[in-house]
């Protein structure tokens, strides 16, 4: 057994080996249509929680996507050039080359256990089926609005890129200034305000006076805590069973190969984990091997009730100030104006949307999706300030 404080040997096959194939034209255009830019880095970080990426390739006529080249190269993605000749139509040239390369790897590299196919095109469904026949696990990745309904059911797992944490901000998003009542929509829930607040109003309030900043070392420690809780949540969601400290450190190193607990003042990874456990960030339990404990979140994460109270009170205040239901966009900034140290990652949530959905599940707030604005709106359905117990 590899100890979590020691470097992993290259012969250790206990973790998944992943190969990433990107149909760049498909996802780049799909992302552009809903106001995003395709950046591979958030996807690479999500995949690092699932295993070791041994191959990264993206297929396109890169003369048509020159502005995307830098982001792909920065993420260590190999660019496969598929030129489009002016005297012929080669619509499926990139798709065919990508499928051929994936099958060749599947047949010649037994150690590659998982193939990641980034495309929303149903043409890749036969490739997915064939890879699974060869006993390979397949993860599909696509955009929510532009992915064929045939592709996700064919995969072992499907990730919607626009739901990943850290993707580039929307550009030129739709205005949400139209009220629900004015658009002819009615609410089936009693107590709902019946009107959504303009995004600009929700996001444009004057910022609170800046708080005194913590030392750079303390800020680095906070970032480290959030990196570990986010990584732990990702590993838990993508693999069954307990998360061992050794597996957690491997995932951290896959995300950032320069990671070293010594840079934060800890003599070893075990000391770092003890520090986090003493501060109720994580819990440590005896694992199957000596010196390799199981890592988990506390049954009631640190400050979770306080965070939910902050969300509820902020939504109520914004409903009064804005005369409508505040949108999800900009809401996190509003919470930070009231509590500068707020971060959902301290509580083990991968993103703010997941945190808000957890609050809905626990009856802290309510949240509705508006197709017209492509936006979530939050509101409080009860007149009192009581927050239901979350335990």
N, C-alpha and C positions, 0 to 999 in steps of 0.2 A: 504493500500500500504506500502510495506517495504521500509523504507528510506535507501539510498545507504550507509550512514555512519554507519548504525546499523547492527548487526549480523542478519543473516537470520534465521527465525524460522523454525524448522523442519517440521512444518505443512504446509509450503508454497509450493504449487504444481504448481506454475506458470512456473517453468522451466522443461525441459525435464529430465526424468530419463533414463539412458542408462545402458544396460547390454552388456558386452564385452565377446565374445567367440572366442578363437583363436585355429585354426587347426595348431598347431605349426609345425608339420612335413612338411606340405605343404608350408608354407611361409618361413620357415628356409631354406629348400632346394632350393626353388625358389630364395631367396635372395642370397644364396651362389653361384648359377649358374651364376649370373650376377655381382659377385664380392662384394656383400655387406654382412653384418651381420644383422640379424633381432634383433633390439632393440625396445622394446615396448614403450619406453618413448616418442619419437616424436609423435607416434600415440595417446598416452594418452593425450599429450598436445593439439593435434588437436581436440580430442573429448571433452576436457574440454571447448572448445569454443562453443560446441553445446549443452551441458547440463551436468548434474551431473552423474558421473559413480557410480552406486550402486553395481555393480558386475563385477569382472574381473577373467576370468578363461582361462587356456590354457591346451590343451590336447595333450599328447605325451607319448611315452616310454622314460622317462627322463634319463634312463641309456644310451640312444643313443644320448642325447643332454645335457650332463653334463656341457659343457662349457657355455650353454645358461641359466642355472638355476639362476645364480647370477643376471643377468640383469632382468630376470622375477620377481624375489623376490624383487629386489630394486624398481620395478615399482608396487609393491603390487598386483601382479597377483597370484592367487591361482593355484597351479600346480596340475592337475588331472592326476594321473598315470594310463596309459593304457599299461601294460606290454605285450610284444610280446613273446609268448611261442615258444620255440625252436621246439616243436613237432607239431606245427600247423601254418596255415597261417591265420592271423587276420588283413588283409589289411584295412578293414573298421571299425575296432573296435572303434577307436577314433572318427570317423565321426558319428557313430551310437550313441555313448554315448553323444556326443556334441549335436546332434539333439534332443535326448530324454530330456536332461537337459534344453535346450532352450524352448521346448514345455511345459515342466512342469512349468517353470517360467512364461511363457506367460499365462497359464491357472490359475495360483494361485496367481499372483502378478499383479493386475490391474494397480498399480501405475507405473510399468515399461512401458514406452511408446515407447522406441526405442531399437532395438536389433542390435548390431554390430557384423557381421560375418566376421572373418578374415580368408579367404581362397580363393584360385583361382579355387577350384574344382567345376565342374558343378554338382556334386552329391548333393550340398547344395541348388540347385535351388528349389526343392520341399519344403524344409524347409522355404526358403524365401517366397515362394508363400503362404504357410499356415500361416506364421506369419502375412503377410499382410491381409489375410482373417480375422484374429482376430483383425484387426484394429491397428496393430503395425507397426511403421515405421522401415524400415530395411536399415542400412548402410552397404554396402559391402566393404571389404578392400582386396587388392591383389597386386601382382607384375605385372607390365605392360606386360612383356613378357611371363608370365606363367599362366595368368588368362584365363579361358575358356570364349569364346565369349558369352556363354549363360548366365553367371552369372550377369554381370553389368546391362543388361536391366531389369532383374527381380527385382532389388533393387530400393528403392526410391532415394538413393544416392550411388555413388561408389567412393572410394578413392584409388588411386594408391600409395602404400607405398613408392615406389622409387621416388615419386615427393614431399614427405613431407620435410619440413624444418628440418634440424638437424639430419638426419639419418647418421649412421656411414659411414665414407669415404670408397670409393671403394678400394678393395684390388687386386693388380695384374691386374689393368686395361690394356686394349689393348694399344699398342703403336700407336701413330698417326703420325708416321714419313713419311708415304707414301703420296706423293703429289697427288692432285686431277688430275692433268694432267697426271701424271704417272700411275694412276689407270684406266685411260681410261674414266673418267667421264668428262663431259663438262658442262659448265654453260650456262644457258639460260638468264642470266642477264648481261647486258652490264656493263663494268667497274669493274667487279669482278676480283679479283687478279688471280683466276684460280688455286691457290695453297694454301693448308692449311699448317700452320706452325707446326713444331714439338712441342708436348706438353712440352717436357723437356726444349726446348729453351724458351718457353713462361713462364714457371714456375721457371726457374733457373737463371734469371737475378739477379745481385747483388742487395741486398736490399739497400734502401736509408738509410742515416744516421738516427739513431733513434732521434725522436723529444723529446723535454722535456715533460715528462708525466704530466698530470693534477693531482691534488690532488685526493686521493682515494675517497673523498666525491663527487667530480665532476664526477669521473668515475662512481660511483654508480648511480648518477642522470641520466647520459647518458644511463646506462643499464636500469634504470626504464622507461625512455622515450621510449626506444625501446621495452620493454616488453609491455607497454600500447599501442603503435601504432600497434605492431604485433597482440596483442589480439583484438584490435578494428577492424582491418582488417579481422581477422578470424571470429569474431561475425557477422560482416556485410555480409560476404560471405555465412554464413550458416543459416541466419535467415532474413526474410523479415522485412521491416519497420525500423523505427529509433531505434538506440541503446540508451537506457536510461542509465544514470550513474549507477543506481542500478544494472542493468544487466551486465555492464562492470566490476563493482567491484566483482560481483559473479564469473564471468569468471576468473578474476585474482586470486581469492582465490581458485578456483578449480585447477588452475595451480600450485599455491603455497599456501598451507593452512597457512603458516607462514607470508604471506604478511601483512604488516602493514605500512601505509603511515607515521606513526610516526617515523619509523626507518630512514626516509629520511629527517626529520626535519619539517614535515607538521603536523598541529594540527588536520587535518581532510581530508577526501577524497575530499571535496569540495574545500579546499585550494589548494590541489595538482592539481585538474583540472583547477582551475583558473591560476595557475602558468604555466601550459602547454598551456593554451589558450593565455596568455599574450606573450608567446614565439612562437606563430603561429604553435604550434605542432598540436593542435586540435581546434575545434570551439565548443562553447556551445550555445544552443538555448533552449527556454522555452519548457518544456515537458508537458505531460498530467497531471502531478501531481506537486504541489508546492514543490520545493526543490529537484526535480529529473529531471535535464535538459537532453536534447538530446545531445549526443556527436557525432561529425562527424569530418572528415578531412577538412581542408581549400580547397576552390575550386582550388587554386594553392598551393600545399604543399610547405612548406619552403624549399628553395634551390633546388627545383626539376629541374629547367632549368640548374642550375650550375652542378647538378649531371649528367644530360644527356650530357652536354658539356664535362664533364670529361670522360664519357664513350666513346664518339665519338673520342675525341682527343687521348685517350689511344689506342683505336683500330687502328687508323690511324698510330700512332707511331710504334705499334707492327707489323703492316703489312710491314712497311719499314724496321724495324730492323730485323725481322725474315724471310722476303722474302716470306710471305704467310699469310693466314688468321689465326689469333690466335684462339685457342680453348676456350670454356667457362671455362674449368678447369684451375684454376690459374689466371683467368682474374680479379677476385675480389681482389686478392692479389696485382695485378699490379695497380689497382686503388688506393688501400690504400698506396702503395709506393709513389704515387703522391699526395694523399690527405689522411693523416692518420686517419682523423675523418670520412671518408666516411662510411655510412651504409645505405643500402636500406630500413632498418626498420624505419629510421627516417622519411621516406616519405610514410610510410604505406604499403610497399610491404612485403609480407610474406617471400620472398626469393629472391636471386639474379637472378635466372632464370626468375621469374615473372617480375622483374625490367627490364631485358634485353628484354623480350617480349613486355613490354610496350614501350620501346625505338623503337622497330621495328614497332609497331603500329603507333607511332608518326613520322616515317620516319627519326629517328635519326641515326640508323645503320640498317644493314641487317644481317640475321642469317639463316643458313642452318643446317639441321640435316644430319649426315653421318651414315648410317646403319653399314657400315664396321667397323667404330671406336666406334660406340655407343656414339657419341659426337656431340655437337653443335659447329659450327664455325661462327665467326662474322667478318664482313667486312663493309667498308664504300664504298658506290656505287657512291658517288659524289665527284668530285675533290676539291670543295670549302669547307671552314670550317664553313659555315653557318649552324646553327641549326634551323630547323623549329620551329615555335611558337607552344607551347604545350597547350596553353589556349584554 
